[in-house]
Amino acid sequence: MTIKEIQQKVDEWIKAYGVRYFNELTNMALLTEEVGEVARIIARRYGEQLAKPTEEPANLADEMADVLFVLVCIANQTGVDLEQAFAKNLEKKINRDGDRHKNNPKLA
């Protein structure tokens, strides 16, 4: 599925099941919440924190998909073509950082 198709699918879902998009500020708060859920999983699975004994095992892929869903909602309601924006952003990174990381002795 392309990013453009993802944006279309989210828009179709909102129209069919979500009634309407939450406003941008609400979606920003929801995005922050979802990123926090991903951070919690990463901290416990790959970091030094332990899960609480009563905590259910978390699904990292599902939480990442939640982040993507809310990010796409924000893009849709603000008129951002994420596919185009990502292509431009990647080109910027190539031009700016083409050799930077290769020449970083900390990454050798």
C-alpha beads as a LAMMPS data file, in Angstrom:
LAMMPS data file: protein, C-alpha beads

108 atoms
107 bonds

1 atom types
1 bond types

-500.0 500.0 xlo xhi
-500.0 500.0 ylo yhi
-500.0 500.0 zlo zhi

Masses

1 110.0

Atoms # bond

1 1 1 0.000 0.000 0.000
2 1 1 1.383 3.421 -0.904
3 1 1 1.318 6.318 1.522
4 1 1 -1.269 7.965 -0.706
5 1 1 -3.435 4.854 -0.442
6 1 1 -3.015 4.857 3.331
7 1 1 -4.181 8.467 3.439
8 1 1 -7.226 7.533 1.335
9 1 1 -8.037 4.487 3.508
10 1 1 -7.882 6.574 6.692
11 1 1 -10.135 9.207 5.140
12 1 1 -12.618 6.513 4.091
13 1 1 -12.553 5.036 7.617
14 1 1 -13.164 8.444 9.209
15 1 1 -16.134 9.056 6.916
16 1 1 -17.595 5.576 7.473
17 1 1 -16.931 5.052 11.199
18 1 1 -15.394 8.109 12.799
19 1 1 -18.145 10.658 12.059
20 1 1 -15.488 13.355 11.493
21 1 1 -11.846 14.078 12.200
22 1 1 -11.061 15.215 15.731
23 1 1 -9.673 18.742 15.614
24 1 1 -5.953 19.203 15.038
25 1 1 -5.146 19.889 18.680
26 1 1 -6.981 16.774 19.841
27 1 1 -5.206 14.694 17.216
28 1 1 -1.860 16.149 18.286
29 1 1 -2.589 15.085 21.865
30 1 1 -3.621 11.629 20.626
31 1 1 -0.424 11.357 18.560
32 1 1 1.626 12.192 21.641
33 1 1 -0.267 9.561 23.626
34 1 1 0.313 6.901 20.963
35 1 1 4.024 7.736 20.691
36 1 1 4.190 7.389 24.474
37 1 1 2.720 3.898 24.201
38 1 1 5.420 2.963 21.678
39 1 1 8.046 4.444 23.999
40 1 1 6.738 2.378 26.920
41 1 1 7.072 -0.832 24.917
42 1 1 10.562 0.044 23.686
43 1 1 11.703 0.989 27.202
44 1 1 10.494 -2.307 28.611
45 1 1 11.435 -4.595 25.745
46 1 1 14.771 -3.100 24.693
47 1 1 15.629 -0.719 27.511
48 1 1 16.317 -1.171 31.172
49 1 1 12.766 -0.989 32.486
50 1 1 10.822 -4.065 33.441
51 1 1 7.152 -4.467 32.757
52 1 1 4.913 -4.496 35.808
53 1 1 3.820 -8.010 36.767
54 1 1 0.206 -7.088 36.004
55 1 1 0.995 -5.553 32.584
56 1 1 -0.352 -7.326 29.520
57 1 1 2.247 -8.056 26.835
58 1 1 2.130 -5.131 24.418
59 1 1 1.969 -5.319 20.633
60 1 1 4.643 -2.987 19.229
61 1 1 3.418 -3.293 15.634
62 1 1 -0.135 -2.394 16.638
63 1 1 1.020 0.645 18.601
64 1 1 3.191 1.797 15.687
65 1 1 0.162 1.460 13.425
66 1 1 -1.809 3.638 15.878
67 1 1 0.911 6.314 15.571
68 1 1 0.719 6.120 11.776
69 1 1 -3.084 6.313 11.808
70 1 1 -3.170 9.497 13.892
71 1 1 -0.296 11.056 11.920
72 1 1 -2.222 10.362 8.711
73 1 1 -5.331 11.939 10.243
74 1 1 -3.356 15.114 10.950
75 1 1 -1.910 15.095 7.431
76 1 1 -5.338 14.623 5.873
77 1 1 -6.996 17.386 7.813
78 1 1 -4.146 19.851 7.202
79 1 1 -3.811 19.066 3.494
80 1 1 -0.384 17.439 3.630
81 1 1 0.449 14.868 0.961
82 1 1 2.674 12.602 3.074
83 1 1 4.043 10.741 0.064
84 1 1 5.254 13.955 -1.523
85 1 1 6.450 15.364 1.809
86 1 1 8.407 12.199 2.586
87 1 1 10.089 12.188 -0.836
88 1 1 11.168 15.826 -0.380
89 1 1 12.331 15.139 3.179
90 1 1 14.404 12.134 2.116
91 1 1 16.034 14.166 -0.653
92 1 1 16.886 16.870 1.904
93 1 1 18.487 14.258 4.156
94 1 1 20.504 12.816 1.259
95 1 1 21.826 16.248 0.315
96 1 1 22.505 17.350 3.894
97 1 1 23.750 14.104 5.406
98 1 1 25.101 12.168 2.431
99 1 1 28.544 11.676 3.993
100 1 1 27.971 12.891 7.536
101 1 1 27.146 9.514 9.049
102 1 1 29.698 7.616 6.954
103 1 1 32.393 9.894 8.350
104 1 1 31.231 9.638 11.967
105 1 1 33.847 7.689 13.931
106 1 1 31.251 7.007 16.621
107 1 1 29.318 4.859 14.160
108 1 1 32.322 2.808 12.973

Bonds

1 1 1 2
2 1 2 3
3 1 3 4
4 1 4 5
5 1 5 6
6 1 6 7
7 1 7 8
8 1 8 9
9 1 9 10
10 1 10 11
11 1 11 12
12 1 12 13
13 1 13 14
14 1 14 15
15 1 15 16
16 1 16 17
17 1 17 18
18 1 18 19
19 1 19 20
20 1 20 21
21 1 21 22
22 1 22 23
23 1 23 24
24 1 24 25
25 1 25 26
26 1 26 27
27 1 27 28
28 1 28 29
29 1 29 30
30 1 30 31
31 1 31 32
32 1 32 33
33 1 33 34
34 1 34 35
35 1 35 36
36 1 36 37
37 1 37 38
38 1 38 39
39 1 39 40
40 1 40 41
41 1 41 42
42 1 42 43
43 1 43 44
44 1 44 45
45 1 45 46
46 1 46 47
47 1 47 48
48 1 48 49
49 1 49 50
50 1 50 51
51 1 51 52
52 1 52 53
53 1 53 54
54 1 54 55
55 1 55 56
56 1 56 57
57 1 57 58
58 1 58 59
59 1 59 60
60 1 60 61
61 1 61 62
62 1 62 63
63 1 63 64
64 1 64 65
65 1 65 66
66 1 66 67
67 1 67 68
68 1 68 69
69 1 69 70
70 1 70 71
71 1 71 72
72 1 72 73
73 1 73 74
74 1 74 75
75 1 75 76
76 1 76 77
77 1 77 78
78 1 78 79
79 1 79 80
80 1 80 81
81 1 81 82
82 1 82 83
83 1 83 84
84 1 84 85
85 1 85 86
86 1 86 87
87 1 87 88
88 1 88 89
89 1 89 90
90 1 90 91
91 1 91 92
92 1 92 93
93 1 93 94
94 1 94 95
95 1 95 96
96 1 96 97
97 1 97 98
98 1 98 99
99 1 99 100
100 1 100 101
101 1 101 102
102 1 102 103
103 1 103 104
104 1 104 105
105 1 105 106
106 1 106 107
107 1 107 108
